[in-house]
């Protein structure tokens, strides 16, 4: 009686919810993939959508034509990228020395930002010529991607995140998640959004959502790469994924009503933030990955009354996996 009255109906209900979420994830992957494909075919680069001109020195104004820039280098027990390389990369930036401040934020107990020398010259002009842009985000390039199987899988997932998800968000809505590094912020946008807050473990995402709700736009530049490092131990990976999963869910709970009641952005942008960015990307994907693949499918072996359709266990997951692999075809 317990099996027929409780267990089987409960498992069927959870299965139906998981299949519905899986279809939502598939639709989202196909949508952002289509946007990214259009960007590639028609070569829709940020330089064509927004004003971009190189900064040229002026004999009369001197270095004051360059805006003041603050470079922050967070460090915590980095293994592959030692502190000398990170600080050295910041010091080699092609920018007037009297117009840049470099802060080393070292919390190490036992070091990942290594921009190319022309990083500021290629990103800051977007802020200078477009007063409505708050953030210019570049792409991560991983120095230890081939270290082990786990880092190779992470590289595939994060390459999809940058090349497909962030490119589509930038092109369609002028919004995507700030990745806490390899980006350039306009200081007035940070102040306008209320500054940094530590109410969740994803303060970078918190700032990005608040700035977007104030009407600021974000730009993703795919051809500017910054070297980064992937967690290569399971313990470090587990801590990272816990923060990336629980933090957004907590932030969504805190900001849902604020997003709905906002009057500065369009209904389509609000739907994108609520449905696509938060619910599907930050809540449905991690919960389905655990509950469906690690729970429902194995348990269905012991309950033959619960039938999982082939499309839900083979075809759709395969298409989702192939979509996520396009950023790293090798």
C-alpha positions as CSV (number, residue, x, y, z in Angstrom):
1,X,0.0,0.0,0.0
2,X,2.8,2.4,0.8
3,X,4.4,1.7,-2.6
4,X,1.2,2.1,-4.6
5,X,-0.4,5.0,-2.6
6,X,2.7,7.1,-1.8
7,X,5.9,6.1,-3.5
8,X,4.8,5.6,-7.1
9,X,2.6,8.8,-7.3
10,X,5.3,10.8,-5.7
11,X,7.9,9.6,-8.1
12,X,5.6,10.2,-11.0
13,X,5.0,13.8,-9.8
14,X,8.7,14.5,-9.4
15,X,9.3,12.9,-12.8
16,X,6.7,15.2,-14.5
17,X,8.3,18.3,-12.9
18,X,11.8,17.2,-13.9
19,X,10.7,16.5,-17.5
20,X,9.0,19.9,-17.7
21,X,12.2,21.6,-16.4
22,X,14.2,19.6,-18.9
23,X,12.1,20.9,-21.8
24,X,12.5,24.4,-20.5
25,X,16.3,24.0,-20.4
26,X,16.2,22.6,-24.0
27,X,14.2,25.6,-25.3
28,X,16.6,28.0,-23.5
29,X,19.7,26.3,-25.0
30,X,18.2,26.3,-28.5
31,X,17.2,30.0,-28.2
32,X,20.6,31.3,-27.0
33,X,22.3,29.0,-29.5
34,X,20.3,30.5,-32.3
35,X,21.1,34.0,-31.2
36,X,24.8,33.1,-31.0
37,X,24.7,31.5,-34.5
38,X,23.1,34.7,-35.9
39,X,25.9,36.7,-34.3
40,X,28.5,34.5,-35.9
41,X,26.9,34.4,-39.3
42,X,26.3,38.2,-39.6
43,X,29.4,39.1,-37.6
44,X,27.4,41.3,-35.1
45,X,30.3,42.5,-33.0
46,X,30.0,45.0,-30.1
47,X,32.0,47.5,-32.1
48,X,29.1,47.6,-34.7
49,X,26.3,47.9,-32.1
50,X,28.0,50.5,-29.8
51,X,30.4,53.3,-30.4
52,X,34.1,52.4,-30.2
53,X,37.1,54.5,-31.0
54,X,40.7,54.0,-29.9
55,X,41.9,56.5,-27.2
56,X,44.5,58.8,-28.7
57,X,47.0,60.9,-26.7
58,X,46.4,64.7,-26.8
59,X,49.3,67.1,-26.7
60,X,47.3,69.7,-24.8
61,X,45.5,67.5,-22.3
62,X,48.3,65.0,-21.9
63,X,47.3,61.8,-20.1
64,X,44.1,63.3,-18.8
65,X,42.3,62.0,-21.9
66,X,42.6,58.6,-20.4
67,X,40.0,57.9,-17.6
68,X,41.3,56.9,-14.2
69,X,41.2,53.1,-13.8
70,X,41.3,51.0,-10.7
71,X,42.7,47.4,-11.3
72,X,41.9,44.9,-8.5
73,X,43.7,41.6,-8.3
74,X,42.0,39.1,-5.9
75,X,44.1,36.2,-4.9
76,X,43.5,33.1,-2.8
77,X,46.0,30.3,-2.8
78,X,46.3,30.2,-6.6
79,X,48.5,27.3,-7.8
80,X,49.1,27.8,-11.5
81,X,49.1,31.6,-11.6
82,X,51.6,32.9,-9.0
83,X,51.4,36.4,-7.6
84,X,54.4,37.6,-9.7
85,X,52.6,36.8,-12.9
86,X,49.3,38.4,-11.9
87,X,50.9,41.6,-10.6
88,X,53.3,41.8,-13.5
89,X,50.5,41.5,-16.0
90,X,48.7,44.4,-14.4
91,X,51.8,46.5,-14.4
92,X,52.4,45.8,-18.1
93,X,49.0,47.2,-19.1
94,X,49.3,49.8,-21.8
95,X,47.9,52.7,-19.8
96,X,49.4,55.9,-18.4
97,X,50.9,55.2,-15.0
98,X,49.4,58.3,-13.5
99,X,45.9,57.2,-14.6
100,X,45.8,53.7,-13.0
101,X,45.7,52.4,-9.5
102,X,46.5,48.7,-8.8
103,X,45.1,47.0,-5.7
104,X,46.3,43.5,-4.7
105,X,43.6,41.8,-2.6
106,X,45.4,38.8,-1.2
107,X,43.4,36.5,1.2
108,X,45.8,33.6,0.7
109,X,46.5,31.2,3.5
110,X,49.3,29.0,1.8
111,X,47.6,33.5,-7.1
112,X,44.0,34.6,-11.3
113,X,43.8,37.8,-13.2
114,X,46.3,38.0,-16.1
115,X,45.1,40.6,-18.6
116,X,46.8,41.1,-21.9
117,X,48.7,44.4,-22.2
118,X,46.0,46.0,-24.4
119,X,43.1,44.9,-22.3
120,X,42.2,48.4,-21.1
121,X,42.7,49.9,-24.5
122,X,40.2,47.5,-26.0
123,X,37.5,47.6,-23.3
124,X,37.5,51.1,-21.8
125,X,36.5,52.9,-25.1
126,X,33.1,51.3,-24.8
127,X,32.6,53.1,-21.5
128,X,33.9,56.4,-22.9
129,X,31.8,56.6,-26.0
130,X,28.6,55.0,-24.6
131,X,27.4,56.6,-21.4
132,X,24.7,54.0,-20.8
133,X,27.1,51.1,-20.6
134,X,28.1,50.0,-17.1
135,X,30.1,46.9,-17.7
136,X,32.4,45.5,-20.4
137,X,33.0,41.8,-19.8
138,X,35.8,39.8,-21.6
139,X,36.1,36.1,-22.0
140,X,38.1,33.7,-19.7
141,X,40.9,31.6,-21.2
142,X,41.9,28.7,-18.9
143,X,45.6,28.0,-18.2
144,X,45.0,24.6,-16.7
145,X,42.2,23.3,-18.9
146,X,44.1,20.1,-19.8
147,X,45.2,19.3,-16.2
148,X,42.6,16.5,-15.7
149,X,39.2,15.3,-16.8
150,X,37.4,17.6,-14.4
151,X,39.1,20.7,-15.7
152,X,38.3,19.7,-19.3
153,X,34.6,19.3,-18.4
154,X,34.6,22.7,-16.7
155,X,36.2,24.3,-19.7
156,X,33.4,23.0,-21.9
157,X,30.7,24.3,-19.6
158,X,32.3,27.7,-19.1
159,X,33.2,28.2,-22.7
160,X,29.5,27.7,-23.5
161,X,28.6,30.2,-20.7
162,X,30.8,32.9,-22.3
163,X,30.5,32.2,-26.0
164,X,26.8,31.4,-26.1
165,X,25.0,32.5,-23.0
166,X,26.7,35.8,-22.4
167,X,27.0,36.7,-26.1
168,X,23.2,36.1,-26.5
169,X,22.4,38.1,-23.3
170,X,24.6,41.0,-24.5
171,X,23.2,41.0,-28.0
172,X,19.5,40.6,-27.1
173,X,19.0,42.4,-23.7
174,X,22.2,44.2,-22.9
175,X,22.4,42.1,-19.7
176,X,24.3,39.0,-18.4
177,X,26.0,38.0,-15.2
178,X,29.2,39.7,-14.2
179,X,31.8,37.0,-13.6
180,X,33.6,38.8,-10.8
181,X,36.8,39.2,-12.9
182,X,38.0,40.1,-16.4
183,X,35.5,43.0,-16.6
184,X,35.6,46.8,-16.5
185,X,32.9,48.6,-14.5
186,X,31.9,52.3,-14.7
187,X,32.3,53.6,-11.1
188,X,29.2,55.8,-11.4
189,X,27.1,52.7,-12.3
190,X,28.3,50.9,-9.2
191,X,27.3,53.9,-7.0
192,X,24.0,54.3,-8.8
193,X,23.2,50.6,-8.2
194,X,23.9,50.9,-4.5
195,X,27.5,49.7,-4.4
196,X,28.7,46.3,-3.4
197,X,26.6,44.3,-0.9
198,X,27.5,41.2,1.1
199,X,24.0,39.9,1.6
200,X,24.6,36.8,-0.5
201,X,27.7,34.8,-1.6
202,X,27.3,36.1,-5.1
203,X,28.0,39.8,-4.7
204,X,29.1,40.1,-8.3
205,X,25.7,38.8,-9.6
206,X,23.9,41.0,-7.0
207,X,25.6,44.1,-8.4
208,X,24.9,43.1,-12.0
209,X,21.2,42.6,-11.4
210,X,20.8,45.8,-9.5
211,X,22.7,47.8,-12.1
212,X,20.6,46.3,-14.9
213,X,17.4,47.2,-13.1
214,X,18.6,50.8,-13.0
215,X,18.7,50.8,-16.8
216,X,22.4,50.3,-17.3
217,X,23.6,48.1,-20.2
218,X,26.3,45.4,-20.3
219,X,28.6,44.5,-23.2
220,X,30.4,41.2,-23.7
221,X,33.5,41.2,-25.9
222,X,34.3,37.7,-27.1
223,X,37.7,38.5,-28.8
224,X,39.3,39.9,-25.6
225,X,40.6,37.0,-23.5
226,X,41.9,37.0,-19.9
227,X,43.8,34.0,-18.5
228,X,42.1,32.3,-15.6
229,X,42.4,29.1,-13.6
230,X,40.0,26.3,-13.0
231,X,39.6,24.4,-9.7
232,X,41.5,21.1,-10.2
233,X,40.5,19.3,-7.0
234,X,37.1,18.0,-6.2
235,X,37.0,19.9,-2.8
236,X,37.6,23.2,-4.5
237,X,35.2,22.4,-7.3
238,X,32.5,21.4,-4.8
239,X,32.9,24.7,-2.8
240,X,32.7,26.7,-6.1
241,X,29.6,24.9,-7.3
242,X,27.9,25.2,-4.0
243,X,28.4,29.0,-4.0
244,X,27.3,29.3,-7.7
245,X,24.1,27.3,-7.0
246,X,22.9,28.4,-3.6
247,X,24.0,32.1,-4.0
248,X,21.8,32.8,-7.1
249,X,18.8,31.0,-5.6
250,X,19.1,33.2,-2.4
251,X,19.5,36.3,-4.5
252,X,16.5,35.5,-6.6
253,X,14.4,35.1,-3.4
254,X,15.6,38.5,-2.2
255,X,15.1,40.4,-5.5
256,X,12.0,38.7,-7.1
257,X,9.5,41.4,-6.0
258,X,12.0,44.2,-6.8
259,X,12.4,42.8,-10.4
260,X,8.7,42.5,-10.9
261,X,7.9,46.0,-9.6
262,X,10.7,47.7,-11.5
263,X,9.6,50.4,-14.0
264,X,12.9,51.3,-15.6
265,X,13.4,48.2,-17.8
266,X,11.1,46.6,-20.4
267,X,8.8,43.6,-19.6
268,X,10.9,41.5,-22.0
269,X,14.1,42.2,-20.0
270,X,12.3,41.5,-16.7
271,X,11.0,38.2,-18.2
272,X,14.6,37.4,-19.3
273,X,16.0,38.0,-15.9
274,X,13.3,36.1,-14.0
275,X,12.7,33.1,-16.3
276,X,15.8,32.7,-18.4
277,X,18.6,34.0,-16.2
278,X,17.4,33.1,-12.7
279,X,14.8,30.3,-12.9
280,X,16.2,28.2,-15.8
281,X,19.9,29.0,-15.6
282,X,20.4,29.2,-11.8
283,X,17.6,27.1,-10.3
284,X,16.2,24.6,-12.8
285,X,19.5,23.4,-14.3
286,X,21.3,22.5,-11.0
287,X,18.2,21.0,-9.4
288,X,17.3,18.9,-12.5
289,X,20.9,17.7,-12.8
290,X,20.8,16.4,-9.2
291,X,17.2,15.3,-8.6
292,X,16.5,13.9,-12.1
293,X,19.8,12.2,-13.1
294,X,21.0,11.2,-9.7
295,X,17.6,10.4,-8.1
296,X,14.6,9.8,-10.3
297,X,16.3,7.8,-13.1
298,X,18.1,5.4,-10.7
299,X,15.0,5.0,-8.5
300,X,12.8,4.2,-11.5
301,X,14.7,0.9,-11.8
302,X,12.9,-0.2,-8.6
303,X,9.5,1.1,-9.7
304,X,8.6,-0.3,-13.1
305,X,5.2,1.4,-12.8
306,X,7.0,4.7,-13.4
307,X,7.9,4.9,-17.1
308,X,10.3,7.5,-18.3
309,X,9.9,8.4,-22.0
310,X,12.9,7.9,-24.2
311,X,12.9,11.5,-25.2
312,X,13.3,12.5,-21.6
313,X,16.2,10.2,-20.8
314,X,18.0,10.0,-24.1
315,X,17.2,12.5,-26.8
316,X,16.6,15.7,-25.0
317,X,19.6,15.3,-22.6
318,X,21.8,14.4,-25.6
319,X,20.7,17.6,-27.5
320,X,21.4,19.7,-24.4
321,X,24.8,18.2,-24.0
322,X,25.6,18.8,-27.7
323,X,24.5,22.4,-27.4
324,X,26.8,23.0,-24.4
325,X,29.7,21.5,-26.3
326,X,29.6,23.9,-29.3
327,X,31.9,26.4,-27.4
328,X,34.5,23.7,-27.2
329,X,34.1,21.5,-30.2
330,X,37.4,19.7,-29.7
